[in-house]
Structures are given as structure tokens and as C-alpha cells.
């Protein structure tokens, strides 16, 4: 059941009514029941939820054993066993077929018809990493265990985050679940939550799904297009994946706010970043934080030699690529981002020397704009591997970008033959400009749209809300030629 669907919109008022009227000591149980029912609504068979139950039991038990163990050796053994069980479940459901296919390909054996794992449970990457963050925090003695397994389950299964994050630490979300009975109904939470959710719906159905039409058309028939259209298709996918994931994150934030629960803001205007390092401070912040805390720092982080630091960076981004999907295209994508950062670190002294020799002014608009354009280009290039169906497809796509120069397609209306007519393209362009302005304010003020609108005059506030609602209804999921699709990150 989609968040923005008739069924969910009908059920949400009853959920809020029950949430704020049940006895305080039972509220977490009500939330757990709602979260389980929501998760099951995505299942074709109730048994598909067993991996989630297994992860909850394994990590809750493992954390309890870690806390009770007095010897460091025993603590490490408990941690290792818990990691093996939890990651083993993820590896089996998400990567077993990929590993089998890769091995058989290396051996030269046919791969067709080989399958060892059933359908991947939705959201498994997210709830696995969230449960492991709890175990790690207990192991590092940064948080205490939750003795009530049902309260812990409410933290793991929290329905706004279970499918696509954000990946919340126990200090952030579990602590709020522990005190959920103390929450009181606040109108401003409902108001701000609705604004966030409505903003997410607008971004998803008016902008992201239109970019997806163009991206799917170009990537689906890339051999038919020249460099201009291929570059345009790559940019459209770059913008689609950001708008799509940002939309889900805003809806999750909005739902959490309606329930009085604060969630991590996963994005902070990443395409205004001036370097790849800056991009990863702004993109999928909860995953970046998880990888930093539990992969990069345990490997040694930056408190080591330059060579070891670069190896740690590369390994961290390799894990990021593998986490995103069971395909070599995701691995290449992660390796590219690791290589970007390593090259940036190694070339930094030479870059500074060159700036000084050429008397480049670094504290000016043109320099900052150039940094943003270069960063955006590098990110867009990497997204080609992320979107392509295979590595050969990605290389052929890139070869087409470089080898079939057709500048005339900028002037012959070719972009109106990529799935959107003139009207739909104009709706997309106007909507994206509005979004870009809002994202720039987000970048400059570090303020969410709910807070930004709440600071405005009442007339402007209601005009903005009415605009979001009406334009989503008319130009969004009910608009002609546009079919609303699931959020991209549901597949991870």
C-alpha cells in the first residue's frame, strides 16, 4: 500500500485517532501493530515477513548477550555471531542468486535456470542495517539494550522508515519509542507533517515520474540516440533519482512528525555540493552516517597513513555499492565514487599549486559554480552505471555520448519525442524550476519546507499548500500519459 494512495489516505486519520487515544502505556503496541499490518500489506504471502522477524529476534538476543558478557572475548564472539546471522539473511535473500550467477559465469557454466533464494523481502537492506546499528551501539557501549522486545520491534518496523529509510540509530528513534507514551497531540505537528508529506507527493508525482518517462525512454533505446539526447537522458535520471528518494524521505518525515516522532533528514540539497565529499555529506545522510560509523571508522578512518585512508575510503564506497543492489553495475558505481574521493585527495596539493600559479580566485561565484558543475557532472556520470541494465550497456551508453555528436537535436524539438509532449515537458520544466528555487533556499537556510512555510504570512502559507495539493491532483498521478510508479529505493 503506497503512502500516497486512496486506501492509505482513508486509513491515516483513523490511525492518528487510535494513536493519540489509546492508553499511553499501550501506544507503542498500537504503533507496532500498525507497522506490521502496513508491512504485510506489501507481502503476497505472510511468510514473506519471516526474514524481518528473524532479524528482530537475532539482533535483540545478540545485543542482550553482548551486554551481559563481562569478558571482551565473549562480547566479540556474540557480536560476530549476531552479524553472521543478520548479514547471512541479507546475503541469502538479496545476493545468493547474484553470487551463484557470477561464479557460474567465471566457470563458463550456463547460468539460466539457476536460483537458490526466493523473492527478496521488501526493505531488507534498510531494516537489516538499522538493526545492526543497534547491535553496534550496544557493543560500543553507546546505548543500553531494550529489554522489551516488542518495543524494540516497534523501533525496527516503524512503518514510515521500514521500506526505504532513513536508517535511524537507537539514540535517535528507539529513545523516542521508549517515551512514546508521553507524547501529546499537537496541531502544529499535524500541520507540518501534512505539508512535508504533500511536498513529497508533489515532487514524486509531478517531477520525478516525469523525469522517469524521459530517462526510461532514453536508457531503453540508447542505441537510437546521439550525444545530446544521451546526455539529456543521463541528467534526467540524475534528477529523477534525487527527486524520487527525496519525495519518499519527505513523506516519511511528514508521517513521523504527525506521530510526534522526529526522523533524520536524508537530503540537504546534494546537487549544490562543491565536491564529491560534500555531496556525500548531503546525499542519503543516514546511510552515509551508517557507513562512516560502522565501516570507515572501524577500518581506521582517517587516523592512519594516506595510503590506508584511501583504502578505507575505497572499501567503504565498495560496501555502499554492494548494499544498493546485487549487480556489478552497483559495484562499479560504488567504486567510481571511491575513486573520485581518492583522486581528489591525491590531486589536492597539485590542484592548489595550479590555482596559485594561475591566480585563480577561489572566493567568487564563478569558482563555486564551476565546482558545482564539475561535481554534478561526475555524479551524473556515475549514475549511468547505477541505471544501466548491465555493464556493457553502460559502456555503450557512454560511448554513444562521446561518439555520436548531434548538437542539432537541441533545436529540432527532439526532446519532445522522448515520452513527454510539449505540454507535459512544460509542466515538468516549470515545476522543476520551482523545486530548484525551494532546494536552493534549503541549501542556504538549512530549513525544511514545513518550517519555512510556517514562518510566512498566513495568506502565502495557504496559497503554497493549495498550490501543492491542486497541482499534485491535476498534474501528478492523475495527469495524462503519466503512470505513477513505486519509489526507486523500494527495490533496495
N, C-alpha and C positions, 0 to 999 in steps of 0.2 A: 504494500500500500504506500503510494507516494505521499510525501508530506503535503504537496500541493495537489490534492485530489478532492473530489466531492465527498468521498467517504471520510477522509481524514478531517476535512473542514467541518463536517457534521459531528464527528465524534469529539473533536477537540474541546468544545465548550463543556460537554459532559465530563471529560477528563479533568478539566480545570475545576469544575464544580465538586467532583468527588475528591480531588487532590486537596482542596482547601477546606473541605467539610468533614473528612474522616478524622477520627481521633488522632492527635498529634503523634502518639507512640506507634500508630499503625500506618503512618503516612509513607514510610519507606517501603512497606509491604505493598501498599497500593501502587506506588511507583514501579516496584519490581513486577507486579502482575501486568501493568500496562506495557512495560518494556518487553516482557516475554511475549505477550499477545501481539505486539507490533512486530517483533522479530519473526514469530511464527507466521504472520500474515505474508511474509516473503517466501515461505517454505512451501514446496509442493508436497512434502511429507513431513510430519512432525519429527521423524527420526533424524532429519537433517540438522536439527538443533543439538544433537548429541555431542558434536565436537565442542560447541560452546559450553555445555555442561561439564565436559571432561576438563577443559582448560580452567574453568572456575574451580573445580574440585582440586585439580593438581596444584594450582598456584596458591590457593588458600591453605591447603595442607602443607605444601612446601615452605611457605612463609612461616607458618606456625612452628614447624620443626626447626627452621633456621633460628628463630627467636629463642626457642627452648634450649638449643645446643650451647653448651658452655665452651667447648673446645673449638678452636678456629678450623681445625681439620674437618670436624663433623659439620660445621656450618658450610664449608666449601663443598663437601660431598652432597649435602642436602640441596645446595644451590645448583650444583651440576646436574643432579637427578631431575630436579624441577625443570631446568632449562631443556634437558634432553626430552622429557615427556611433552613439554609445551611446544617447543620448536619441532619436535618429531611429528606432532599433529599437523602443524602448519606445512612441514615438508611433504608429508604424505598427501594431504588433500590438494595442495597447490603446486607442488614441484615434482611429484613422483613420475607423472607421465612425461614431463619435460626432461628429467634426468634419464629416464629409460630411452626416450627417443634420441637424445644426444649420444648416449652410449652405443645404441644400435647403429646410429649413423657413422660413428667412428669405426665401428667394427665392420661396416659395409653390409649390414644385415637390413632387410626391409623393415620399415617401421609401421607400415599400415596395419591396423587392427590390434595393435598392442596398447593396452590400457590397464593400469594397476590401481587407480584410485577413482572413487565415484565423483560426482559433481562437487566442485569446490563450494563450501558453505559461504554464503554472502557475509562480508565484513570480517572474515577470519584474520586478515592481516592486521586490522585495527584492534580487535578485541584481544588478540594474542600479544601485541606489543603493549597494550595498556595493562594487561595482567602481569606481564613481565616487569614493567616499570614498578609495580607494587612489590614484587619479589625483590628486585634490586634495591629499592629504597629500604626495605626491611633488612636486607643483608648489610647494607652500608650504615645501618642504624640511624637513618634519617627520618624514619617513621616507625610507629608501633603497628603490630598486627591488629587486624579487625577480627575479634573473636566471634562475632555474629556472622555466620556465612551468608545469611540472607541479605544482610546489609551490604556485605562485600559483593554479592551477586547484583544488587541494585546499582552499585558503582560500575561494574563491568558491563552490564546490559543497558545502561541508561540510554533510552531509545533515541534521543536526538544525535547521539555520537556513535552508536554501535556499528553503523554501516559504513561511515566514511569519516569518522573522527569529529573533532580533534582528539588526539591521543592525550588523555588527561592523566597527570600524576596523582597519586593518592593524596598528596598535600593539597592539591587544587580541588579535586572533585569528591574524593572519599570523605574528606573532612566536612564538606558541605552536606553530604548524605547523612553523616553522623548527627548533624544538627538540623536535619530537615524538619523535625517536629516543631522547631522554634520559629519557623517562617510564618509570616502573617501576610494576608492578601494586601497587595499594594497596587493601586490603579496604574501608577507610572510604570511598573514592571510589565503589566499587560499592554499598555500603550506602546512602550518602547519595543517590546517583543514583537508586536504586530508590525511595527514599522520595519524592523530588521527582517522579519520573515517575508513581508511584502516586497521589500527591496530585493531579497534573494530570488523571489519568484519572477520579478520583473527582469532581473539580469539573466536568469536562466531561459525564460520563455521568449523574451523579446530580442535578446542579444546572442546568448550562447548558442541556442538552437538554430539561429540563422547563420552564424558563422559555421556551424557544423554542416549545414547543407552545402556550403561552398567547399569546405575542407574535404568532405566525403566525395564530392564530385571530382575534385582535382586529384586527390590521392587515389581514387578508384580508377581513374583513367589517365594517370600521369604521363603515359607514353604518347598521348594525343596532344600535349600542350608544350609550348616553348617556355623560355626562361621567365618571362614576365608573369604569366599565369601561374607557373610553378612557385615562383617567389610569393605571389599573392596568396596562393593556397597555403603555403607554409606559414605566412603571417596570420592568416585566418585561423589556422589550427592553434597557433601560439596564443591568440586572443581567446579562442573558444575554450581551451582547457583552463585558462585562468578564470574566465567568467563563469564557467560551469562549476568549478570547485569552490570559487568564492561564493557563488549563489547558494550552494549547499551549506557552506560554513555559516553564512548569514542566517539561513533558515534555522540551523541548529542553535546558533546563538540566540535567535529570537524565541524559539521554543524553550530553551533553558531559562531565559530571562522571565518568561511568563510563569515558570515554575519557581522563580526566585533563586535560580542557580546560575552562577557566573561561569562561563566557559572561556577557553583560550581563543583569542582572535588569531585565526590561522594565517591571515594575509595582511600585509601592510604595504600596499602599492608596490609590488615587486618589480614591475616593469619601469619604475622610475629609478631603479638601482643603478649605481655608477660603477659597479664591479660585480663579478660573479660571487665573490664573498658577500658583498652587500645584498645581492639577490637572494642568497640562501638565508640571510637574516630575516628576509621579508616573505619568503615563499614557504608554504606548508610548515609554519613555525613549530607546531607541536612535533612533527616528525623530525625536523632539523634538530630540535632540542633533545629528543629521544636519542638520536644517533650521536650527538655530541656527548651526552651524559653516559651512555652505555656502550658505545663503540669507540669513539675517538679518544676520549679521556682515558678509559681503561687500557687502550693500546699505548698510551704515553702522551697523547695530546701534543702540545707544542713545547713542553718542557723536556726537550731532548735535542739531539743534533738536527740540523736542517734536513739531512737525508731521511732520518727516521720520521721526522714530522711530515714530510711529503709522502712517505709510505703510509703513514697513519691516515692522512687525508685521502689517498687513493683507495685504501681499504674501506674507509667509511662510505665513500660515494659508490664503491662497488656494492656494498651491502644495500645502499639506497636503491640502486638499480635492480638488484635481485628482489628486494622487497616489493617493488612495484609490479612485477609480473614474471611468469615462468616462460621467458622467451629471451633469446640472445639480443633482440633489439633493445630491451630494457637494460641489459648488462652493458651494451655499448653506450647507451645514454648515460648511465651512471659513471662509466669510465671516462667519458668525454668531460663531464663536469669535474671529475677528479683531476683530469689532465689540465683543464682550464686553470684550476687553482694552483697546481704545481708550476705550470708555465708562468703564471702571474707572479708567484713567489720568487722563482729563479730569475725572471727577467726584470724584477723590480729595480735593482741597482742600475742596470743598463738603461731602463726607461727614465729614471730620474736624471741620469747623466745626459741622456738625449734631450730631455726637456730643458735642462740648463744650457746646453750647447746651442739649442735653437731659440733660447729665450722665450719659451712658451709660458704664457700667462695662465696659471692654473686656477686662479681665483676669479673666474669670469664665466659668464653664461655660456659662451661658445665651447669652452673646455668641458664644462659639466654636461652640455648637450652631447658633445662628441663621445664622452664616456658612456652616457646612457644609450646612445645609438649602437655603439660597439657591443655593449653588454646585451642589448636586446637582440642584436644580430647573432651573437654566439649562442644565446639561449634558444632562439628560433631554429638555428642550425641543428642543435641537439634534439629538439622536439621532432625533427624529421624521423630520426631513428625510433623515437617513442611512438610515433603514429604509424609508421610503415608496417606492413604485414610481415615483412621479412627483411633481413639484412641486404640481400641482393636488390629488393625493391627500393630500399633506402638509398643505396649507391646509384641505382639507375635514376632515381628521382633527382639526386644531387647532380649527376652527370647531365641530365636534361636542363637543370638550372644554369649550368656552366656552358653547355654546348649548343643550345638552340636559342640564340638571342633574337627576340622578336619585339622590339620596342614599339612597333606599330600597334600592338594589341592594347596599348594604353589609350589609343584614340579611336578604335573601331568598335567600341561597345562590346568587346568580347567578354568583359566581366559580367555582363547581363545574361550570359548563356551558361552560367555555372550553377543553375538551380534556382536562382532568385531573379525575378523580373525587375523592371525599373522601380516599381512601387515598393516591392519588398526590400530592394537594395537601399532605397532612400530612407525607409523606416530604420533599417539597420544602421546606416551612417549617422542619422540624426540621434538615434538612441545611444550609439556608441560615443558620440561627442559629449552628450550629457553625462554619460558614465565616466568618461575620461576626466571631465571637469570635477566631478564628485570624488574620483580617485585621487586627483591632484590635491584637493582640499584634505583628503585623508592623509596624504603624504606630508603636507605642510603642517597640519594641526595635530596629527596623531589622534584624531577623534572619530568615533564611529558615527554613522549617519543618524542613528537614533538620538544621540546626544547633540549632534549638530543641528538637527531639525528642532529638537526641544528648546534650543536657545533662541530660535527665531520667533518673530511675531506670530500670533495665532492664525492670522489670515494666510501667511506664507506656509505655515505648517500644514494647514488643511488643504491648501492648493497642491502641495507636494504629495500628500497622501492620496488625494483624489486622482492626481495625475498617474501615480504608480498603479493604483487599482484599475482605473479605466483603460490605460494603455496596455496593461497586462491582459485584461479581459478582451480587448479589441484586437490588439496586435500580437498577443502572445500565443498561448496554447490553442486559442480558437481562431487564430488568423489563417487565411488561405495559404495553402501549399506548405505549411509548417507543421510537422508532426513532432510533438513533444517527446523527447527521449529520456531514458533514465540518465542519472548523473554519471559522468565518466568514471569517477572513482569508486562506484559500486563494484566494478569488476576487480578491484584490488583487495 
